[in-house]
Amino acid sequence: MYHEIFGEIMYNFIWVRKYELCIFGDTETGFLNIIGEEEEEIEHSQIEAFKEFELLKTNLSKEIEKALFDYYQSVVYEYRDRYGDMADVMAPIIDNVDDMKLLLRFEALNLPYSYSNNERIVGVLFKSAWEIEHGVAVKIINGEIVGVGYQDIVL
C-alpha cells in the first residue's frame, strides 16, 4: 500500500518498510515499524511522530548517540562482571561516542500506539553486542529523549 507520508509500506502483522538512519557516522538500513492493524487507519499521532522525527533527525541522531553512550557507561561494568573472560569482546571499555558503532547496529524506527493524543512516540531500536537478548532502544516523546534501555521500553 502507498501512504502519503510513509511511502510504500506493506502489512506483516505491523506496517513495515525499509528505513535508513545515519548514526555514529554511518548510514544503516533497518526498518520503519508502524504498529497497527491492517484494516485500521494509521494513528494521527504516529504520523505526526514520524514527521517530527524526520524534521529533527539530524540533531536527534547526535542526541541519540550521546544518550546511548551515557547509558552504556552506566551499565558496562555490570555486563563485564557477567561476561567474565568474554568481557572485552561483549562489553569492552570505550571512552568516546564513536566507539559505540562497534557495539550497536540500527534495527528499526518503531512507531507504537500512543495512549494520549498529544504524545508523539518514536522508538529507535538497536541490536547490541552487550545485550543480545533484549537489544537496546531510545524512547523519544514529542521530540525529546525520555529513556534508554531494553527494547521493551518502546515495544
C-alpha positions in Angstrom: 0.0 0.0 0.0 1.2 3.5 -0.7 0.8 6.0 2.2 1.3 9.7 1.5 3.7 10.2 4.5 5.3 6.8 4.8 5.6 5.9 1.2 5.3 2.2 0.1 4.5 0.1 3.2 3.4 -3.5 3.5 1.5 -5.3 6.2 3.2 -8.2 8.0 1.4 -8.1 11.4 2.5 -4.4 11.5 3.1 -1.9 8.8 6.7 -2.0 7.6 9.2 -0.7 5.1 13.0 -0.3 4.9 14.3 2.8 6.6 17.8 4.4 6.6 19.3 6.2 9.6 22.6 8.0 9.8 24.0 7.0 13.2 27.6 7.0 14.5 28.8 8.4 11.2 27.3 5.6 9.1 24.1 5.2 7.2 22.5 2.0 8.3 19.4 0.3 6.9 16.8 -1.1 9.2 13.0 -1.0 9.2 10.3 1.5 9.8 7.7 -0.3 12.0 4.3 1.2 12.4 2.2 -0.7 14.9 -1.3 -1.2 13.8 -3.9 -3.4 12.3 -4.3 -3.9 8.6 -7.9 -2.9 8.5 -7.4 0.2 10.7 -6.0 3.6 9.7 -2.6 4.6 11.0 -3.0 6.8 14.0 -2.6 10.5 13.6 -0.1 10.5 16.5 2.1 8.0 14.6 2.1 10.1 11.5 3.0 13.2 13.5 5.7 11.4 15.4 7.3 10.3 12.2 7.1 13.8 10.6 8.6 15.3 13.7 11.4 12.7 13.8 12.2 13.3 10.2 12.3 17.1 10.8 14.6 16.8 13.8 16.6 13.7 12.6 20.0 15.3 12.3 20.0 16.8 15.8 18.2 13.8 17.3 20.7 11.4 15.9 23.5 13.2 17.7 21.4 13.2 20.9 20.7 9.5 20.5 24.4 8.7 20.1 25.2 10.6 23.3 22.3 9.0 25.2 23.4 5.5 24.1 27.0 6.3 25.1 25.9 7.6 28.6 23.7 4.6 29.1 26.4 2.2 28.1 28.8 3.8 30.5 26.2 3.3 33.3 25.8 -0.4 32.7 29.2 -1.6 31.2 30.7 -2.8 34.5 27.7 -4.8 35.4 27.8 -6.5 32.0 31.6 -7.0 32.2 31.1 -8.9 35.5 28.5 -11.1 33.8 30.7 -11.9 30.8 33.9 -12.7 32.7 36.6 -13.8 30.2 34.5 -12.6 27.3 34.0 -9.1 28.8 36.5 -7.4 26.4 34.6 -8.8 23.4 31.0 -8.4 24.6 31.3 -5.2 26.8 34.6 -3.5 26.1 35.7 -0.4 27.9 35.3 2.6 25.5 35.9 6.2 26.0 34.2 8.0 23.2 30.8 8.1 21.4 32.3 7.0 18.1 33.3 3.6 19.5 29.6 2.8 20.1 29.3 1.9 16.4 31.4 -1.2 17.2 28.7 -2.3 19.7 25.4 -1.3 18.1 23.5 -1.9 14.8 20.4 0.1 13.9 17.5 -2.2 13.7 14.3 -0.2 13.5 12.4 3.0 13.9 9.3 2.0 15.8 6.1 4.0 15.9 3.9 2.4 18.7 0.4 3.3 19.5 0.0 6.5 21.6 -2.3 6.3 24.5 -2.6 10.0 24.5 -3.4 12.2 21.5 -0.7 14.7 22.4 2.1 12.1 22.7 4.2 11.5 19.6 6.2 8.4 20.4 9.2 7.1 18.5 11.4 4.2 19.5 14.9 3.8 17.9 15.9 0.1 18.3 19.4 -1.3 18.1 20.9 -4.8 18.1 23.5 -4.7 20.9 26.8 -6.6 21.5 26.3 -6.5 25.3 22.6 -7.1 25.4 22.0 -9.7 22.8 18.6 -11.0 24.1 16.7 -7.7 24.7 18.6 -5.2 22.5 18.7 -1.5 23.3 16.3 1.3 22.5 16.0 5.0 22.8 12.5 6.3 23.5 11.5 9.7 22.2 8.3 11.5 23.2 7.4 14.8 21.5 10.9 15.2 20.1 12.7 14.7 23.4 14.7 11.6 24.5 13.0 10.3 27.6 14.6 6.9 28.1 17.3 4.4 27.1 17.1 0.7 28.0 15.9 -2.7 26.8 13.8 -2.5 23.6 10.6 -3.2 25.5 10.5 0.4 26.6 9.1 1.1 23.1 7.5 -2.1 22.0 
